Amino acid sequence: MASWKNATRPEPRRSGVLRPAETARVADLRRDAPVSPVLRPFVERYWSVRWDRTGQPPFRSEVLSHPSVNVSVETGTRPRFGVRLPAVLVHGVVTRRFTVDLVGAGRVSAVKFRPGGYAAFTGGPPPRDGVVPLGSELGTTPDALLAAVLERDSDDDRAAVLDAALAPRAPEPPPAYLDLLALLDRMLDDRSLVRVEQVAALGAMSVRSLQRLFAGYVGLTPKAVLARYRLQDAAAAIDAGDVDDLAGLAASLGWFDQAHFSRDFRAVVGVPPSAYLQRARSAP
């Protein structure tokens, strides 16, 4: 299979944020800081968010995450994920929607690795379904990284610190990982890909080999990643106001009937697509 050619591609059009207009009203989210060329095979982007809910009720932020690991430098007036702040945290690959309540005031500057990128960069297994303090996985001490980031005030400067800390430690991307990235790009962008057998054929490999590749780098099965991308397509279309017919949406994304689509959507997003559509239509 040809090596990955898209190291300079822009970030995917689907951020994964559910009900993004609601979140934008309470939190300042940025995702536009540059990534060094040597890191682009591993790092999708740097992102930052800040909020101030002092004296206000919590706001529940929900993300239908890409199958990626994030490393975040976090400060705030309240602990997050059971950890006292400030801290550097590793957010493992999430198998369902990621939910967090924004309370008090807080700020996050983070690295979003590409799917599989954290394992390829560190040489270790991808963490799943948990948030833990950073250890020595990135080749730098958490205290040093925390201090360097917190010395800077602007989001751009903080992203530059993260980039400068990671770039000298970037390994040569393994060929198998580059092949994985090429497949993931196709899975993300090609809505006609709805079966694992199709993806295996694209990679000129058996389904079992494809499953091993995903297990080693991504930490999820190719079937789970395909479903995640198509559900992100569905949520993004609803949020954009592009959906009048849920049955048609389901069929366009590879579900054979609306009942199965509704079951899968609810299992991951937490509500059926009809309720999600109704809330999107009633949002100011």
Backbone bond lengths (Angstrom), bond angles and torsions (degrees), N, CA, C in turn:
res aa  C-N    CA-C-N  psi(-1)  N-CA   C-N-CA  omega(-1)  CA-C   N-CA-C  phi
1 M - - - 1.465 - - 1.521 109.60 -
2 A 1.323 117.26 141.82 1.460 120.81 -179.36 1.522 110.65 -63.05
3 S 1.331 114.55 146.58 1.457 118.89 178.02 1.514 110.33 -66.43
4 W 1.329 113.62 161.57 1.469 120.42 -177.72 1.518 109.66 -64.63
5 K 1.322 117.90 133.44 1.465 121.92 -176.37 1.524 112.69 -112.88
6 N 1.316 118.51 3.63 1.455 119.39 -167.15 1.515 113.64 -112.53
7 A 1.324 117.99 36.29 1.463 120.05 -177.56 1.511 112.24 -62.80
8 T 1.327 118.53 -21.84 1.457 120.55 -178.54 1.525 112.12 -106.98
9 R 1.300 117.72 12.78 1.471 119.54 -178.56 1.512 110.00 -64.63
10 P 1.346 118.04 149.19 1.453 119.59 176.16 1.513 110.36 -67.62
11 E 1.334 114.98 167.10 1.452 118.75 -179.81 1.522 110.24 -63.14
12 P 1.325 118.72 151.10 1.452 121.04 179.58 1.517 111.56 -56.29
13 R 1.319 116.36 149.14 1.458 119.99 -176.19 1.524 111.78 -71.83
14 R 1.327 117.90 -13.82 1.462 120.34 -178.13 1.527 108.66 -107.48
15 S 1.321 115.33 108.89 1.463 119.07 -179.12 1.518 111.91 -74.02
16 G 1.344 116.92 -23.89 1.455 120.34 -177.09 1.507 113.98 92.79
17 V 1.339 118.28 -9.10 1.460 120.49 179.37 1.525 109.08 -69.88
18 L 1.321 116.40 124.89 1.460 120.80 177.50 1.528 108.82 -83.54
19 R 1.332 115.75 138.13 1.468 121.66 -177.54 1.531 110.47 51.08
20 P 1.329 117.36 58.78 1.467 120.66 -173.44 1.525 113.87 -61.04
21 A 1.324 118.33 -31.16 1.465 119.59 -179.61 1.522 111.06 -64.53
22 E 1.333 117.11 -37.03 1.457 120.26 178.30 1.531 110.61 -66.65
23 T 1.322 116.11 -43.61 1.463 119.76 -179.61 1.520 111.39 -64.87
24 A 1.330 117.14 -38.30 1.463 120.67 -178.15 1.525 112.17 -62.91
25 R 1.327 116.88 -24.39 1.465 119.22 -179.28 1.528 112.78 -76.15
26 V 1.327 117.81 -18.21 1.468 119.55 -175.89 1.525 112.99 -120.27
27 A 1.323 118.56 -11.39 1.465 120.72 -177.01 1.520 109.94 -140.67
28 D 1.321 115.68 142.60 1.456 122.25 178.93 1.523 108.49 -96.58
29 L 1.325 116.23 104.05 1.465 122.46 -176.12 1.519 109.71 -107.18
30 R 1.343 116.37 130.29 1.458 122.04 176.54 1.518 109.79 -125.99
31 R 1.367 115.32 144.52 1.462 120.11 179.97 1.529 110.38 -144.62
32 D 1.339 117.89 41.91 1.455 119.25 -170.20 1.525 114.08 -124.77
33 A 1.322 119.28 13.19 1.465 120.65 -179.73 1.527 110.37 -76.62
34 P 1.342 118.06 142.52 1.468 120.51 -177.83 1.525 112.78 -72.74
35 V 1.334 114.70 153.27 1.462 123.03 178.11 1.535 107.80 -114.85
36 S 1.337 116.85 133.23 1.462 120.76 178.59 1.529 110.88 -59.10
37 P 1.337 117.86 143.78 1.469 120.19 -179.38 1.518 113.61 -53.03
38 V 1.331 117.84 -39.81 1.460 120.11 -177.06 1.521 111.89 -66.47
39 L 1.336 117.32 -21.12 1.462 121.43 -178.59 1.523 113.20 -96.79
40 R 1.316 118.10 -11.64 1.468 119.63 -172.94 1.520 114.52 -61.94
41 P 1.336 119.95 -29.99 1.468 116.96 174.08 1.525 113.20 -65.64
42 F 1.329 117.77 -20.78 1.464 121.18 -175.20 1.532 113.09 -108.17
43 V 1.318 116.72 -38.61 1.469 122.45 -172.27 1.523 109.27 -106.68
44 E 1.326 115.73 125.13 1.460 119.82 177.64 1.510 111.24 -79.10
45 R 1.335 116.59 -43.98 1.462 119.61 -178.54 1.516 109.94 -170.16
46 Y 1.319 114.49 167.78 1.462 122.81 165.69 1.521 107.01 -104.68
47 W 1.310 115.43 143.64 1.460 118.36 179.35 1.523 109.34 -140.08
48 S 1.307 114.91 159.94 1.457 120.42 -179.68 1.517 109.15 -146.41
49 V 1.319 115.23 151.74 1.455 120.99 176.62 1.520 108.32 -149.39
50 R 1.310 115.57 145.11 1.460 120.39 174.84 1.519 109.02 -142.20
51 W 1.309 115.91 152.54 1.462 120.94 -178.63 1.522 109.04 -153.09
52 D 1.328 114.91 160.19 1.460 121.11 174.48 1.525 107.47 -143.41
53 R 1.322 114.51 101.94 1.471 121.45 178.96 1.526 110.69 -107.83
54 T 1.316 117.23 22.63 1.464 120.88 -179.15 1.526 110.14 -56.47
55 G 1.329 115.70 125.51 1.460 120.55 -179.60 1.509 114.15 75.72
56 Q 1.337 117.82 7.42 1.458 122.20 179.68 1.527 109.26 -121.75
57 P 1.323 117.25 160.07 1.468 119.12 178.59 1.516 110.78 -68.07
58 P 1.331 118.32 157.85 1.461 120.79 177.13 1.520 111.20 -60.74
59 F 1.311 114.96 151.44 1.461 121.46 172.95 1.512 108.12 -114.27
60 R 1.311 116.64 127.53 1.467 120.91 -179.35 1.523 110.02 -88.43
61 S 1.322 115.06 114.55 1.458 121.77 176.38 1.521 108.79 -97.17
62 E 1.337 116.49 134.07 1.457 121.46 -178.09 1.522 109.52 -129.04
63 V 1.314 115.34 134.53 1.459 121.76 -178.41 1.523 108.84 -131.60
64 L 1.326 115.48 130.77 1.461 121.02 170.65 1.522 105.63 -92.15
65 S 1.330 114.75 85.95 1.459 121.82 -164.18 1.523 112.73 -67.16
66 H 1.336 114.61 150.19 1.449 119.49 164.63 1.534 107.76 -66.46
67 P 1.314 118.26 159.26 1.474 120.41 -177.91 1.530 110.93 -77.21
68 S 1.328 115.21 62.62 1.459 122.10 -171.63 1.517 111.16 -125.12
69 V 1.337 115.10 158.27 1.456 122.66 170.87 1.528 108.09 -98.39
70 N 1.328 116.51 137.24 1.456 122.36 175.29 1.526 109.37 -117.75
71 V 1.326 116.54 142.05 1.456 122.45 172.79 1.522 106.90 -117.44
72 S 1.323 116.74 123.03 1.463 121.30 -171.00 1.518 112.19 -124.74
73 V 1.323 115.76 142.06 1.457 123.33 168.39 1.529 106.18 -100.68
74 E 1.342 116.71 118.20 1.452 120.59 -170.19 1.521 111.41 -124.74
75 T 1.335 115.07 136.79 1.459 122.49 172.55 1.525 107.43 -129.50
76 G 1.328 116.47 159.21 1.449 118.94 179.22 1.507 112.11 170.49
77 T 1.315 114.29 171.93 1.454 120.86 -178.65 1.517 112.61 -87.48
78 R 1.321 117.10 -8.96 1.464 121.92 179.03 1.529 109.73 -130.02
79 P 1.332 118.64 151.89 1.473 119.69 172.08 1.520 110.00 -61.39
80 R 1.327 115.52 153.97 1.466 121.36 176.12 1.514 108.28 -129.93
81 F 1.328 114.94 133.85 1.464 121.90 179.61 1.525 111.29 57.24
82 G 1.331 115.58 31.08 1.453 120.41 178.95 1.514 114.43 76.90
83 V 1.329 118.19 11.09 1.457 122.59 -177.25 1.529 108.99 -114.73
84 R 1.323 116.26 133.48 1.456 120.76 175.12 1.525 109.52 -71.85
85 L 1.310 114.95 140.13 1.464 120.65 -177.40 1.527 110.21 -103.93
86 P 1.337 116.92 154.74 1.461 128.49 5.69 1.526 112.34 -77.81
87 A 1.332 115.02 155.69 1.459 120.05 -178.41 1.522 109.57 -161.32
88 V 1.326 114.78 160.22 1.461 121.92 170.87 1.515 107.03 -106.97
89 L 1.336 116.72 122.89 1.455 121.90 -171.97 1.523 111.15 -120.83
90 V 1.322 115.09 147.49 1.461 122.34 174.19 1.526 107.79 -107.18
91 H 1.327 116.13 120.11 1.463 122.54 178.24 1.522 107.59 -99.63
92 G 1.325 117.21 111.86 1.451 120.73 -178.72 1.514 112.63 -71.58
93 V 1.328 115.79 169.51 1.460 121.65 177.03 1.529 108.83 -59.33
94 V 1.322 115.93 131.18 1.461 121.94 -176.60 1.520 109.19 -100.22
95 T 1.328 116.68 130.17 1.460 120.01 -177.21 1.529 112.79 -87.70
96 R 1.322 117.04 -16.52 1.466 120.17 175.55 1.518 107.81 -129.43
97 R 1.322 117.89 -161.23 1.453 118.23 178.37 1.531 109.63 -70.68
98 F 1.329 115.20 149.70 1.452 121.97 179.98 1.529 107.24 -100.03
99 T 1.323 116.75 121.81 1.460 122.02 -176.02 1.519 109.62 -120.14
100 V 1.337 116.20 132.20 1.464 120.86 176.83 1.522 108.12 -145.66
101 D 1.316 116.08 138.91 1.461 121.56 177.46 1.526 109.25 -91.76
102 L 1.326 116.22 123.47 1.457 121.50 175.68 1.523 107.97 -84.12
103 V 1.328 116.36 112.82 1.466 122.09 -178.82 1.525 108.17 -128.34
104 G 1.336 115.87 153.48 1.445 120.23 -179.65 1.515 110.49 57.84
105 A 1.327 116.20 -144.02 1.461 121.92 176.79 1.516 108.74 -117.02
106 G 1.314 116.50 145.59 1.452 119.51 -179.19 1.513 112.39 -160.95
107 R 1.315 113.81 166.52 1.466 120.31 -179.41 1.524 108.66 -151.92
108 V 1.329 115.72 141.22 1.457 122.19 -179.09 1.525 108.85 -134.42
109 S 1.325 116.24 133.42 1.468 122.98 169.09 1.522 106.16 -123.21
110 A 1.336 117.28 126.60 1.458 118.31 -166.69 1.519 113.46 -143.32
111 V 1.334 113.64 159.48 1.458 124.32 172.69 1.522 107.45 -107.73
112 K 1.311 116.99 125.33 1.450 120.71 171.70 1.526 108.19 -103.53
113 F 1.330 116.63 112.40 1.458 120.82 176.39 1.529 109.52 -76.34
114 R 1.304 116.49 153.24 1.459 120.30 172.01 1.526 109.05 -66.68
115 P 1.311 118.06 156.58 1.465 118.43 173.65 1.524 110.64 -53.44
116 G 1.318 115.93 123.34 1.456 120.43 -176.24 1.515 113.94 86.18
117 G 1.336 117.69 -13.73 1.445 121.25 -174.12 1.516 114.28 -67.80
118 Y 1.326 116.72 -35.13 1.470 119.89 179.88 1.527 110.47 -64.94
119 A 1.315 116.95 -44.80 1.468 120.28 179.02 1.519 110.78 -65.67
120 A 1.344 117.72 -40.71 1.464 120.36 179.23 1.525 110.99 -66.35
121 F 1.320 117.67 -35.16 1.462 121.85 -178.57 1.522 111.32 -75.13
122 T 1.329 117.00 -43.61 1.462 120.51 -173.53 1.520 113.18 -91.61
123 G 1.335 117.30 -23.01 1.453 120.38 -174.25 1.511 113.76 79.43
124 G 1.335 116.61 5.35 1.455 121.24 179.36 1.508 111.85 -110.96
125 P 1.329 117.85 171.07 1.465 120.80 -178.29 1.521 110.98 -70.59
126 P 1.339 117.07 150.44 1.463 120.05 178.62 1.522 110.69 -73.72
127 P 1.335 118.86 127.51 1.469 119.95 176.74 1.523 110.71 -70.98
128 R 1.349 115.76 155.87 1.465 120.72 -177.14 1.514 110.75 -134.38
129 D 1.350 114.75 143.13 1.463 123.13 166.93 1.522 113.29 48.23
130 G 1.309 116.11 51.11 1.452 118.83 176.35 1.516 110.81 -171.54
131 V 1.321 115.85 159.37 1.461 122.79 176.44 1.517 107.02 -125.15
132 V 1.323 117.26 121.92 1.463 121.85 -176.60 1.519 108.98 -135.61
133 P 1.334 117.81 156.65 1.468 119.99 174.98 1.522 110.96 -62.40
134 L 1.328 116.24 144.33 1.455 121.76 177.07 1.522 110.13 -65.85
135 G 1.342 115.51 138.97 1.453 121.27 171.72 1.518 109.93 -101.63
136 S 1.328 116.50 -128.42 1.462 121.27 -178.89 1.529 112.13 -103.96
137 E 1.339 117.29 15.74 1.454 121.01 -172.13 1.531 113.73 -59.67
138 L 1.328 117.62 -33.72 1.463 120.89 -175.13 1.516 113.21 -91.90
139 G 1.325 117.07 3.37 1.451 119.68 177.76 1.502 114.78 81.42
140 T 1.327 117.09 11.36 1.456 122.29 176.12 1.517 107.74 -137.12
141 T 1.329 117.46 152.93 1.459 119.07 -179.24 1.516 109.83 -77.75
142 P 1.325 118.04 141.29 1.457 120.01 179.07 1.528 112.67 -58.49
143 D 1.330 117.86 -38.87 1.469 120.27 -179.01 1.519 111.18 -62.67
144 A 1.334 116.40 -42.19 1.460 119.49 179.77 1.531 111.05 -66.24
145 L 1.319 116.65 -42.65 1.461 120.43 179.36 1.519 110.42 -64.65
146 L 1.324 116.67 -43.59 1.460 121.03 179.38 1.524 111.04 -60.22
147 A 1.316 116.49 -47.71 1.464 120.36 -178.20 1.529 111.21 -62.77
148 A 1.344 116.48 -42.19 1.463 119.98 -177.62 1.523 111.55 -65.53
149 V 1.340 116.42 -40.15 1.464 119.57 179.78 1.523 110.83 -69.49
150 L 1.328 117.17 -43.73 1.456 120.09 -175.61 1.522 113.20 -70.87
151 E 1.337 117.04 -15.59 1.463 119.93 174.47 1.522 111.97 -67.92
152 R 1.330 116.35 -21.91 1.468 120.94 -176.51 1.524 109.50 -102.64
153 D 1.330 114.74 148.59 1.463 118.61 -177.29 1.522 112.73 -102.79
154 S 1.324 117.79 -40.29 1.468 118.73 -174.83 1.525 110.76 -77.48
155 D 1.314 115.34 151.54 1.466 120.25 178.23 1.523 110.97 -61.75
156 D 1.329 117.34 -40.35 1.463 120.52 -179.83 1.526 110.94 -63.16
157 D 1.321 116.69 -42.60 1.464 119.87 -179.53 1.527 110.96 -66.28
158 R 1.306 116.74 -38.42 1.466 119.43 178.62 1.524 110.98 -66.11
159 A 1.329 116.89 -40.44 1.466 119.48 176.52 1.522 110.55 -63.10
160 A 1.326 116.89 -38.51 1.462 120.32 179.28 1.525 111.20 -64.32
161 V 1.332 117.88 -36.22 1.459 121.10 176.50 1.525 110.33 -63.63
162 L 1.340 116.89 -45.52 1.457 120.30 178.42 1.525 110.78 -61.07
163 D 1.317 116.18 -42.90 1.458 120.72 -179.79 1.529 110.72 -62.74
164 A 1.335 116.54 -44.15 1.462 120.57 -178.86 1.527 111.82 -66.81
165 A 1.325 117.07 -30.24 1.464 120.15 178.77 1.521 111.78 -73.11
166 L 1.337 117.63 -33.98 1.462 120.96 -175.74 1.521 113.50 -89.13
167 A 1.319 117.40 -34.90 1.471 120.37 -171.09 1.529 113.41 -55.87
168 P 1.345 120.50 -45.26 1.468 118.87 -178.91 1.527 113.86 -66.02
169 R 1.324 117.03 -14.08 1.464 121.37 -176.13 1.526 112.84 -102.76
170 A 1.332 115.85 4.60 1.466 119.28 -177.16 1.528 110.37 -69.43
171 P 1.321 118.73 125.44 1.466 121.09 177.11 1.523 110.93 -83.16
172 E 1.299 116.35 175.55 1.460 121.23 170.94 1.525 107.80 -74.22
173 P 1.341 118.30 125.71 1.471 119.06 -177.47 1.526 111.40 -62.23
174 P 1.322 119.01 128.52 1.469 120.75 177.01 1.526 111.07 -62.42
175 P 1.332 118.35 141.52 1.467 120.39 179.85 1.524 112.97 -55.12
176 A 1.322 118.00 -39.75 1.468 119.93 -179.72 1.526 110.58 -63.40
177 Y 1.316 116.59 -36.15 1.463 119.95 178.73 1.524 110.59 -68.13
178 L 1.335 117.98 -39.82 1.460 120.29 177.67 1.531 110.91 -63.20
179 D 1.314 116.62 -38.48 1.464 119.37 175.21 1.525 110.91 -63.50
180 L 1.328 116.42 -39.58 1.461 120.81 176.99 1.520 110.51 -59.71
181 L 1.338 117.82 -44.33 1.462 120.75 -179.59 1.524 111.62 -60.73
182 A 1.324 116.24 -40.03 1.465 119.38 178.47 1.527 110.88 -61.67
183 L 1.324 116.35 -41.75 1.463 120.37 178.34 1.527 110.80 -66.54
184 L 1.316 117.31 -41.95 1.466 120.50 -179.73 1.524 111.46 -63.16
185 D 1.335 116.96 -38.04 1.456 119.97 176.41 1.525 111.08 -59.78
186 R 1.324 116.17 -44.25 1.463 119.82 179.15 1.525 110.84 -65.50
187 M 1.322 116.68 -41.70 1.458 120.58 179.94 1.525 111.51 -63.33
188 L 1.311 116.26 -36.37 1.458 120.59 -179.44 1.516 111.92 -69.29
189 D 1.328 116.18 -41.92 1.461 120.47 -168.23 1.524 114.85 -97.94
190 D 1.327 118.10 -22.10 1.467 121.04 -173.55 1.526 109.62 -101.70
191 R 1.315 115.98 104.24 1.469 120.32 -177.50 1.521 112.90 -70.10
192 S 1.314 117.04 -12.84 1.467 118.64 178.28 1.522 111.64 -77.91
193 L 1.317 117.97 -11.88 1.462 121.31 177.65 1.527 108.87 -83.74
194 V 1.314 116.14 107.80 1.459 120.47 -177.00 1.526 112.30 -130.59
195 R 1.339 117.56 -3.88 1.459 120.97 -179.18 1.525 110.20 -129.13
196 V 1.305 115.46 144.96 1.462 121.15 -179.54 1.526 110.91 -61.16
197 E 1.321 117.35 -35.41 1.462 120.65 -179.73 1.527 111.18 -60.65
198 Q 1.333 117.46 -35.47 1.463 120.48 177.44 1.533 110.74 -63.78
199 V 1.318 116.40 -42.23 1.463 120.61 -178.76 1.527 110.09 -67.49
200 A 1.328 116.96 -42.28 1.462 119.99 178.20 1.521 111.09 -60.60
201 A 1.331 116.86 -39.99 1.464 120.06 178.84 1.526 110.87 -64.34
202 L 1.328 117.42 -38.73 1.459 120.47 176.97 1.524 111.32 -60.48
203 G 1.322 115.80 -37.36 1.452 120.38 -179.16 1.515 113.95 -87.56
204 A 1.317 117.16 2.97 1.464 122.37 -179.09 1.525 110.65 52.40
205 M 1.338 115.18 47.75 1.457 119.89 179.98 1.516 109.05 -143.61
206 S 1.315 116.28 167.13 1.457 120.74 177.19 1.517 109.94 -75.92
207 V 1.323 116.24 161.71 1.455 120.61 176.42 1.526 110.36 -60.33
208 R 1.317 116.90 -39.45 1.459 120.22 179.94 1.528 111.15 -63.58
209 S 1.321 117.73 -41.93 1.470 120.95 177.95 1.529 110.63 -63.98
210 L 1.328 115.78 -39.97 1.461 119.95 177.12 1.532 110.64 -61.91
211 Q 1.315 116.71 -42.97 1.461 120.58 179.71 1.528 111.21 -62.66
212 R 1.326 117.20 -40.32 1.472 120.41 178.51 1.529 110.73 -65.42
213 L 1.326 116.23 -39.62 1.461 120.48 179.11 1.524 110.55 -61.26
214 F 1.317 117.14 -45.30 1.458 121.21 -179.75 1.526 111.34 -68.47
215 A 1.328 116.99 -39.29 1.462 119.98 -179.63 1.518 110.82 -62.24
216 G 1.326 117.13 -40.29 1.455 120.54 -175.94 1.501 114.44 -73.16
217 Y 1.324 116.83 -33.92 1.461 119.70 -175.39 1.535 113.23 -106.21
218 V 1.319 117.32 -46.93 1.471 120.78 -172.40 1.523 111.94 -87.66
219 G 1.335 116.44 -38.90 1.456 119.43 -176.64 1.507 113.76 88.87
220 L 1.326 117.58 4.23 1.461 123.44 175.03 1.521 107.99 -130.92
221 T 1.322 116.71 161.77 1.451 120.37 176.42 1.527 109.99 -76.84
222 P 1.331 118.29 155.21 1.468 119.22 175.10 1.525 112.11 -60.03
223 K 1.323 117.75 -32.15 1.464 120.07 177.45 1.524 110.61 -63.35
224 A 1.331 117.27 -42.40 1.462 120.90 -179.95 1.525 111.05 -66.28
225 V 1.343 117.18 -37.51 1.457 120.14 179.67 1.525 110.46 -68.71
226 L 1.328 117.44 -43.30 1.468 120.12 176.48 1.529 111.02 -57.31
227 A 1.329 116.36 -47.15 1.457 120.10 -179.81 1.526 110.66 -61.62
228 R 1.348 116.93 -40.26 1.456 119.99 179.52 1.523 111.59 -62.19
229 Y 1.309 117.52 -44.76 1.463 120.24 -179.37 1.530 111.34 -64.76
230 R 1.318 117.33 -41.52 1.462 118.81 -179.32 1.534 111.04 -70.27
231 L 1.332 117.61 -34.37 1.465 119.78 176.39 1.524 110.60 -69.94
232 Q 1.332 117.35 -33.99 1.464 119.47 173.31 1.521 110.59 -63.56
233 D 1.325 117.13 -40.48 1.461 120.68 174.84 1.526 110.31 -57.04
234 A 1.325 116.05 -44.65 1.456 120.52 -177.30 1.526 110.99 -64.70
235 A 1.327 117.26 -48.97 1.468 120.53 -178.96 1.517 110.88 -63.49
236 A 1.335 117.24 -40.67 1.458 120.57 -179.59 1.524 110.77 -64.56
237 A 1.338 117.83 -39.89 1.462 120.77 178.65 1.528 110.98 -64.72
238 I 1.331 117.33 -40.73 1.460 120.85 178.16 1.525 110.57 -66.05
239 D 1.324 117.46 -45.20 1.462 121.01 -179.87 1.521 111.93 -62.72
240 A 1.334 116.48 -32.05 1.468 120.27 -179.35 1.517 112.80 -80.41
241 G 1.336 117.53 -4.54 1.456 120.76 -179.51 1.516 113.21 78.10
242 D 1.331 117.03 23.46 1.462 120.99 -175.67 1.525 113.63 -96.92
243 V 1.332 118.49 8.15 1.466 120.65 -171.48 1.524 110.40 -120.03
244 D 1.316 116.04 122.76 1.457 122.24 170.41 1.523 111.53 -114.21
245 D 1.326 116.33 -22.74 1.456 121.91 -173.06 1.524 108.79 -129.15
246 L 1.316 117.39 105.59 1.465 120.25 -178.58 1.516 111.90 -67.48
247 A 1.325 117.31 -34.04 1.462 119.47 178.23 1.522 110.25 -63.93
248 G 1.322 117.19 -41.76 1.455 120.88 177.23 1.518 112.03 -65.08
249 L 1.339 116.44 -39.53 1.459 120.39 177.26 1.524 110.23 -61.77
250 A 1.327 116.46 -45.52 1.461 120.38 179.92 1.518 111.16 -59.53
251 A 1.322 116.96 -45.65 1.463 120.70 -178.80 1.527 111.29 -64.39
252 S 1.343 116.88 -38.11 1.463 120.15 -178.04 1.527 112.11 -67.78
253 L 1.330 116.65 -21.23 1.462 121.16 -177.75 1.531 112.73 -104.25
254 G 1.339 116.71 8.81 1.451 119.33 170.82 1.513 116.28 101.10
255 W 1.340 118.84 1.47 1.467 119.71 176.93 1.525 108.68 -84.09
256 F 1.313 115.59 138.40 1.456 119.99 -176.36 1.519 112.87 -77.20
257 D 1.323 116.84 -23.21 1.456 118.82 175.59 1.523 108.77 -153.23
258 Q 1.335 114.46 161.46 1.457 119.75 -174.90 1.530 111.85 -68.40
259 A 1.319 117.40 -30.13 1.466 120.03 -178.56 1.528 111.00 -62.59
260 H 1.341 116.61 -44.70 1.466 119.57 178.79 1.527 110.92 -66.59
261 F 1.328 116.37 -39.00 1.462 120.02 177.24 1.528 110.32 -61.41
262 S 1.324 117.35 -45.62 1.461 120.90 -179.83 1.522 111.36 -62.27
263 R 1.328 116.29 -40.22 1.466 119.88 179.11 1.524 110.94 -63.39
264 D 1.330 116.90 -46.94 1.459 120.38 -178.53 1.527 111.39 -67.22
265 F 1.328 116.59 -39.91 1.470 120.78 -179.97 1.526 110.01 -63.18
266 R 1.317 116.65 -46.01 1.460 120.09 -179.04 1.531 111.63 -66.17
267 A 1.326 117.05 -37.01 1.455 120.35 -178.17 1.521 111.70 -62.75
268 V 1.332 116.80 -33.05 1.458 120.55 -176.36 1.525 111.91 -98.91
269 V 1.320 117.82 -44.12 1.466 121.50 -175.08 1.526 111.58 -84.36
270 G 1.323 117.38 -27.97 1.455 120.61 176.73 1.511 114.93 104.27
271 V 1.333 117.27 -14.72 1.467 122.01 176.30 1.520 107.10 -137.78
272 P 1.341 118.27 155.79 1.463 119.21 176.60 1.521 110.62 -68.39
273 P 1.327 117.51 156.46 1.465 119.72 -178.68 1.525 113.22 -59.83
274 S 1.315 117.86 -30.30 1.472 119.60 178.72 1.530 110.91 -63.66
275 A 1.343 116.80 -41.20 1.462 120.04 178.14 1.523 111.17 -69.70
276 Y 1.324 116.47 -37.97 1.467 120.49 178.50 1.525 109.86 -64.10
277 L 1.341 116.33 -41.12 1.462 121.03 178.25 1.522 110.99 -64.80
278 Q 1.323 116.73 -42.46 1.457 120.28 -179.35 1.535 110.94 -62.64
279 R 1.320 117.06 -41.88 1.464 120.24 179.13 1.532 110.74 -66.59
280 A 1.322 116.93 -39.61 1.461 119.86 178.86 1.533 110.76 -62.95
281 R 1.319 116.80 -39.21 1.480 120.28 -179.38 1.524 111.81 -70.55
282 S 1.336 117.33 -29.26 1.476 120.17 -177.01 1.516 112.93 -89.69
283 A 1.345 116.92 -8.31 1.474 120.28 -178.43 1.535 109.15 -66.56
284 P 1.356 117.68 140.22 1.454 120.02 178.98 1.514 112.35 -68.06
